[in-house]
């Protein structure tokens, strides 16, 4: 049996590849935290910040038809500058 095609060698190659990938992700996270990338602005609409009704999950099978559901009361979010009448504290 060829050693390169044995199931054990395949596992070891995949494991080494995962360890290499995980180490790279860790290093990137450390770099991001040092450069201030962990202070990313919230993707919530301003009227929805701190609201218990916020859902924020996007539904759809592909990127072109996917649409976010902001909350059950206002599926596309509160669209005016006034405060939302359905806002509830978390």
Phi and psi in radians as a Rosetta constraint file:
Dihedral C 1 N 2 CA 2 C 2 CIRCULARHARMONIC -1.284 0.35
Dihedral N 2 CA 2 C 2 N 3 CIRCULARHARMONIC 2.280 0.35
Dihedral C 2 N 3 CA 3 C 3 CIRCULARHARMONIC -1.166 0.35
Dihedral N 3 CA 3 C 3 N 4 CIRCULARHARMONIC -0.539 0.35
Dihedral C 3 N 4 CA 4 C 4 CIRCULARHARMONIC -1.248 0.35
Dihedral N 4 CA 4 C 4 N 5 CIRCULARHARMONIC -0.362 0.35
Dihedral C 4 N 5 CA 5 C 5 CIRCULARHARMONIC -1.830 0.35
Dihedral N 5 CA 5 C 5 N 6 CIRCULARHARMONIC 0.089 0.35
Dihedral C 5 N 6 CA 6 C 6 CIRCULARHARMONIC -1.303 0.35
Dihedral N 6 CA 6 C 6 N 7 CIRCULARHARMONIC 2.615 0.35
Dihedral C 6 N 7 CA 7 C 7 CIRCULARHARMONIC -1.068 0.35
Dihedral N 7 CA 7 C 7 N 8 CIRCULARHARMONIC -0.575 0.35
Dihedral C 7 N 8 CA 8 C 8 CIRCULARHARMONIC -1.160 0.35
Dihedral N 8 CA 8 C 8 N 9 CIRCULARHARMONIC -0.689 0.35
Dihedral C 8 N 9 CA 9 C 9 CIRCULARHARMONIC -1.198 0.35
Dihedral N 9 CA 9 C 9 N 10 CIRCULARHARMONIC -0.664 0.35
Dihedral C 9 N 10 CA 10 C 10 CIRCULARHARMONIC -1.061 0.35
Dihedral N 10 CA 10 C 10 N 11 CIRCULARHARMONIC -0.747 0.35
Dihedral C 10 N 11 CA 11 C 11 CIRCULARHARMONIC -1.078 0.35
Dihedral N 11 CA 11 C 11 N 12 CIRCULARHARMONIC -0.765 0.35
Dihedral C 11 N 12 CA 12 C 12 CIRCULARHARMONIC -1.137 0.35
Dihedral N 12 CA 12 C 12 N 13 CIRCULARHARMONIC -0.669 0.35
Dihedral C 12 N 13 CA 13 C 13 CIRCULARHARMONIC -1.141 0.35
Dihedral N 13 CA 13 C 13 N 14 CIRCULARHARMONIC -0.755 0.35
Dihedral C 13 N 14 CA 14 C 14 CIRCULARHARMONIC -1.138 0.35
Dihedral N 14 CA 14 C 14 N 15 CIRCULARHARMONIC -0.688 0.35
Dihedral C 14 N 15 CA 15 C 15 CIRCULARHARMONIC -1.124 0.35
Dihedral N 15 CA 15 C 15 N 16 CIRCULARHARMONIC -0.786 0.35
Dihedral C 15 N 16 CA 16 C 16 CIRCULARHARMONIC -1.111 0.35
Dihedral N 16 CA 16 C 16 N 17 CIRCULARHARMONIC -0.675 0.35
Dihedral C 16 N 17 CA 17 C 17 CIRCULARHARMONIC -1.124 0.35
Dihedral N 17 CA 17 C 17 N 18 CIRCULARHARMONIC -0.720 0.35
Dihedral C 17 N 18 CA 18 C 18 CIRCULARHARMONIC -1.146 0.35
Dihedral N 18 CA 18 C 18 N 19 CIRCULARHARMONIC -0.737 0.35
Dihedral C 18 N 19 CA 19 C 19 CIRCULARHARMONIC -1.072 0.35
Dihedral N 19 CA 19 C 19 N 20 CIRCULARHARMONIC -0.736 0.35
Dihedral C 19 N 20 CA 20 C 20 CIRCULARHARMONIC -1.103 0.35
Dihedral N 20 CA 20 C 20 N 21 CIRCULARHARMONIC -0.772 0.35
Dihedral C 20 N 21 CA 21 C 21 CIRCULARHARMONIC -1.113 0.35
Dihedral N 21 CA 21 C 21 N 22 CIRCULARHARMONIC -0.768 0.35
Dihedral C 21 N 22 CA 22 C 22 CIRCULARHARMONIC -1.128 0.35
Dihedral N 22 CA 22 C 22 N 23 CIRCULARHARMONIC -0.695 0.35
Dihedral C 22 N 23 CA 23 C 23 CIRCULARHARMONIC -1.110 0.35
Dihedral N 23 CA 23 C 23 N 24 CIRCULARHARMONIC -0.716 0.35
Dihedral C 23 N 24 CA 24 C 24 CIRCULARHARMONIC -1.136 0.35
Dihedral N 24 CA 24 C 24 N 25 CIRCULARHARMONIC -0.722 0.35
Dihedral C 24 N 25 CA 25 C 25 CIRCULARHARMONIC -1.106 0.35
Dihedral N 25 CA 25 C 25 N 26 CIRCULARHARMONIC -0.713 0.35
Dihedral C 25 N 26 CA 26 C 26 CIRCULARHARMONIC -1.099 0.35
Dihedral N 26 CA 26 C 26 N 27 CIRCULARHARMONIC -0.767 0.35
Dihedral C 26 N 27 CA 27 C 27 CIRCULARHARMONIC -1.123 0.35
Dihedral N 27 CA 27 C 27 N 28 CIRCULARHARMONIC -0.683 0.35
Dihedral C 27 N 28 CA 28 C 28 CIRCULARHARMONIC -1.148 0.35
Dihedral N 28 CA 28 C 28 N 29 CIRCULARHARMONIC -0.666 0.35
Dihedral C 28 N 29 CA 29 C 29 CIRCULARHARMONIC -1.153 0.35
Dihedral N 29 CA 29 C 29 N 30 CIRCULARHARMONIC -0.703 0.35
Dihedral C 29 N 30 CA 30 C 30 CIRCULARHARMONIC -1.099 0.35
Dihedral N 30 CA 30 C 30 N 31 CIRCULARHARMONIC -0.746 0.35
Dihedral C 30 N 31 CA 31 C 31 CIRCULARHARMONIC -1.112 0.35
Dihedral N 31 CA 31 C 31 N 32 CIRCULARHARMONIC -0.766 0.35
Dihedral C 31 N 32 CA 32 C 32 CIRCULARHARMONIC -1.050 0.35
Dihedral N 32 CA 32 C 32 N 33 CIRCULARHARMONIC -0.751 0.35
Dihedral C 32 N 33 CA 33 C 33 CIRCULARHARMONIC -1.171 0.35
Dihedral N 33 CA 33 C 33 N 34 CIRCULARHARMONIC -0.579 0.35
Dihedral C 33 N 34 CA 34 C 34 CIRCULARHARMONIC -1.262 0.35
Dihedral N 34 CA 34 C 34 N 35 CIRCULARHARMONIC -0.543 0.35
Dihedral C 34 N 35 CA 35 C 35 CIRCULARHARMONIC -1.581 0.35
Dihedral N 35 CA 35 C 35 N 36 CIRCULARHARMONIC -0.062 0.35
Dihedral C 35 N 36 CA 36 C 36 CIRCULARHARMONIC 1.584 0.35
Dihedral N 36 CA 36 C 36 N 37 CIRCULARHARMONIC 0.266 0.35
Dihedral C 36 N 37 CA 37 C 37 CIRCULARHARMONIC -1.324 0.35
Dihedral N 37 CA 37 C 37 N 38 CIRCULARHARMONIC -0.170 0.35
Dihedral C 37 N 38 CA 38 C 38 CIRCULARHARMONIC -1.365 0.35
Dihedral N 38 CA 38 C 38 N 39 CIRCULARHARMONIC -0.133 0.35
Dihedral C 38 N 39 CA 39 C 39 CIRCULARHARMONIC -1.729 0.35
Dihedral N 39 CA 39 C 39 N 40 CIRCULARHARMONIC 1.075 0.35
Dihedral C 39 N 40 CA 40 C 40 CIRCULARHARMONIC -1.497 0.35
Dihedral N 40 CA 40 C 40 N 41 CIRCULARHARMONIC 2.433 0.35
Dihedral C 40 N 41 CA 41 C 41 CIRCULARHARMONIC -1.124 0.35
Dihedral N 41 CA 41 C 41 N 42 CIRCULARHARMONIC 2.579 0.35
Dihedral C 41 N 42 CA 42 C 42 CIRCULARHARMONIC -1.191 0.35
Dihedral N 42 CA 42 C 42 N 43 CIRCULARHARMONIC 2.518 0.35
Dihedral C 42 N 43 CA 43 C 43 CIRCULARHARMONIC -1.544 0.35
Dihedral N 43 CA 43 C 43 N 44 CIRCULARHARMONIC -0.062 0.35
Dihedral C 43 N 44 CA 44 C 44 CIRCULARHARMONIC -1.218 0.35
Dihedral N 44 CA 44 C 44 N 45 CIRCULARHARMONIC 2.500 0.35
Dihedral C 44 N 45 CA 45 C 45 CIRCULARHARMONIC -1.073 0.35
Dihedral N 45 CA 45 C 45 N 46 CIRCULARHARMONIC 2.642 0.35
Dihedral C 45 N 46 CA 46 C 46 CIRCULARHARMONIC -1.007 0.35
Dihedral N 46 CA 46 C 46 N 47 CIRCULARHARMONIC -0.697 0.35
Dihedral C 46 N 47 CA 47 C 47 CIRCULARHARMONIC -1.216 0.35
Dihedral N 47 CA 47 C 47 N 48 CIRCULARHARMONIC -0.311 0.35
Dihedral C 47 N 48 CA 48 C 48 CIRCULARHARMONIC -1.725 0.35
Dihedral N 48 CA 48 C 48 N 49 CIRCULARHARMONIC -0.063 0.35
Dihedral C 48 N 49 CA 49 C 49 CIRCULARHARMONIC -1.189 0.35
Dihedral N 49 CA 49 C 49 N 50 CIRCULARHARMONIC 2.178 0.35
Dihedral C 49 N 50 CA 50 C 50 CIRCULARHARMONIC 1.455 0.35
Dihedral N 50 CA 50 C 50 N 51 CIRCULARHARMONIC 0.147 0.35
Dihedral C 50 N 51 CA 51 C 51 CIRCULARHARMONIC -1.594 0.35
Dihedral N 51 CA 51 C 51 N 52 CIRCULARHARMONIC 2.393 0.35
Dihedral C 51 N 52 CA 52 C 52 CIRCULARHARMONIC -1.292 0.35
Dihedral N 52 CA 52 C 52 N 53 CIRCULARHARMONIC -0.354 0.35
Dihedral C 52 N 53 CA 53 C 53 CIRCULARHARMONIC -1.504 0.35
Dihedral N 53 CA 53 C 53 N 54 CIRCULARHARMONIC -0.066 0.35
Dihedral C 53 N 54 CA 54 C 54 CIRCULARHARMONIC -1.151 0.35
Dihedral N 54 CA 54 C 54 N 55 CIRCULARHARMONIC 2.311 0.35
Dihedral C 54 N 55 CA 55 C 55 CIRCULARHARMONIC -1.942 0.35
Dihedral N 55 CA 55 C 55 N 56 CIRCULARHARMONIC -1.046 0.35
Dihedral C 55 N 56 CA 56 C 56 CIRCULARHARMONIC 1.241 0.35
Dihedral N 56 CA 56 C 56 N 57 CIRCULARHARMONIC 0.318 0.35
Dihedral C 56 N 57 CA 57 C 57 CIRCULARHARMONIC -1.713 0.35
Dihedral N 57 CA 57 C 57 N 58 CIRCULARHARMONIC 2.393 0.35
Dihedral C 57 N 58 CA 58 C 58 CIRCULARHARMONIC -1.580 0.35
Dihedral N 58 CA 58 C 58 N 59 CIRCULARHARMONIC 2.356 0.35
Dihedral C 58 N 59 CA 59 C 59 CIRCULARHARMONIC -2.039 0.35
Dihedral N 59 CA 59 C 59 N 60 CIRCULARHARMONIC 2.513 0.35
Dihedral C 59 N 60 CA 60 C 60 CIRCULARHARMONIC 2.457 0.35
Dihedral N 60 CA 60 C 60 N 61 CIRCULARHARMONIC 2.764 0.35
Dihedral C 60 N 61 CA 61 C 61 CIRCULARHARMONIC -1.560 0.35
Dihedral N 61 CA 61 C 61 N 62 CIRCULARHARMONIC -0.470 0.35
Dihedral C 61 N 62 CA 62 C 62 CIRCULARHARMONIC -2.357 0.35
Dihedral N 62 CA 62 C 62 N 63 CIRCULARHARMONIC 2.927 0.35
Dihedral C 62 N 63 CA 63 C 63 CIRCULARHARMONIC -1.089 0.35
Dihedral N 63 CA 63 C 63 N 64 CIRCULARHARMONIC -0.520 0.35
Dihedral C 63 N 64 CA 64 C 64 CIRCULARHARMONIC -1.340 0.35
Dihedral N 64 CA 64 C 64 N 65 CIRCULARHARMONIC -0.523 0.35
Dihedral C 64 N 65 CA 65 C 65 CIRCULARHARMONIC -1.824 0.35
Dihedral N 65 CA 65 C 65 N 66 CIRCULARHARMONIC -0.023 0.35
Dihedral C 65 N 66 CA 66 C 66 CIRCULARHARMONIC -1.228 0.35
Dihedral N 66 CA 66 C 66 N 67 CIRCULARHARMONIC 2.380 0.35
Dihedral C 66 N 67 CA 67 C 67 CIRCULARHARMONIC -2.376 0.35
Dihedral N 67 CA 67 C 67 N 68 CIRCULARHARMONIC 2.378 0.35
Dihedral C 67 N 68 CA 68 C 68 CIRCULARHARMONIC -1.373 0.35
Dihedral N 68 CA 68 C 68 N 69 CIRCULARHARMONIC 2.477 0.35
Dihedral C 68 N 69 CA 69 C 69 CIRCULARHARMONIC -1.807 0.35
Dihedral N 69 CA 69 C 69 N 70 CIRCULARHARMONIC 1.844 0.35
Dihedral C 69 N 70 CA 70 C 70 CIRCULARHARMONIC -1.260 0.35
Dihedral N 70 CA 70 C 70 N 71 CIRCULARHARMONIC -0.901 0.35
Dihedral C 70 N 71 CA 71 C 71 CIRCULARHARMONIC -2.746 0.35
Dihedral N 71 CA 71 C 71 N 72 CIRCULARHARMONIC 2.991 0.35
Dihedral C 71 N 72 CA 72 C 72 CIRCULARHARMONIC -1.239 0.35
Dihedral N 72 CA 72 C 72 N 73 CIRCULARHARMONIC -0.504 0.35
Dihedral C 72 N 73 CA 73 C 73 CIRCULARHARMONIC -1.406 0.35
Dihedral N 73 CA 73 C 73 N 74 CIRCULARHARMONIC -0.717 0.35
Dihedral C 73 N 74 CA 74 C 74 CIRCULARHARMONIC -2.275 0.35
Dihedral N 74 CA 74 C 74 N 75 CIRCULARHARMONIC 1.557 0.35
Dihedral C 74 N 75 CA 75 C 75 CIRCULARHARMONIC -0.997 0.35
Dihedral N 75 CA 75 C 75 N 76 CIRCULARHARMONIC -0.524 0.35
Dihedral C 75 N 76 CA 76 C 76 CIRCULARHARMONIC -1.817 0.35
Dihedral N 76 CA 76 C 76 N 77 CIRCULARHARMONIC 0.161 0.35
Dihedral C 76 N 77 CA 77 C 77 CIRCULARHARMONIC 1.625 0.35
Dihedral N 77 CA 77 C 77 N 78 CIRCULARHARMONIC 2.845 0.35
Dihedral C 77 N 78 CA 78 C 78 CIRCULARHARMONIC -1.333 0.35
Dihedral N 78 CA 78 C 78 N 79 CIRCULARHARMONIC 2.097 0.35
Dihedral C 78 N 79 CA 79 C 79 CIRCULARHARMONIC -1.674 0.35
Dihedral N 79 CA 79 C 79 N 80 CIRCULARHARMONIC -0.030 0.35
Dihedral C 79 N 80 CA 80 C 80 CIRCULARHARMONIC -1.888 0.35
Dihedral N 80 CA 80 C 80 N 81 CIRCULARHARMONIC 3.006 0.35
Dihedral C 80 N 81 CA 81 C 81 CIRCULARHARMONIC -1.414 0.35
Dihedral N 81 CA 81 C 81 N 82 CIRCULARHARMONIC -0.255 0.35
Dihedral C 81 N 82 CA 82 C 82 CIRCULARHARMONIC -1.323 0.35
Dihedral N 82 CA 82 C 82 N 83 CIRCULARHARMONIC 2.923 0.35
Dihedral C 82 N 83 CA 83 C 83 CIRCULARHARMONIC -1.308 0.35
Dihedral N 83 CA 83 C 83 N 84 CIRCULARHARMONIC 2.607 0.35
Dihedral C 83 N 84 CA 84 C 84 CIRCULARHARMONIC -1.232 0.35
Dihedral N 84 CA 84 C 84 N 85 CIRCULARHARMONIC 2.307 0.35
Dihedral C 84 N 85 CA 85 C 85 CIRCULARHARMONIC -1.261 0.35
Dihedral N 85 CA 85 C 85 N 86 CIRCULARHARMONIC -0.286 0.35
Dihedral C 85 N 86 CA 86 C 86 CIRCULARHARMONIC -1.753 0.35
Dihedral N 86 CA 86 C 86 N 87 CIRCULARHARMONIC 0.162 0.35
Dihedral C 86 N 87 CA 87 C 87 CIRCULARHARMONIC -1.161 0.35
Dihedral N 87 CA 87 C 87 N 88 CIRCULARHARMONIC 2.295 0.35
Dihedral C 87 N 88 CA 88 C 88 CIRCULARHARMONIC -2.260 0.35
Dihedral N 88 CA 88 C 88 N 89 CIRCULARHARMONIC 2.428 0.35
Dihedral C 88 N 89 CA 89 C 89 CIRCULARHARMONIC -1.184 0.35
Dihedral N 89 CA 89 C 89 N 90 CIRCULARHARMONIC 2.479 0.35
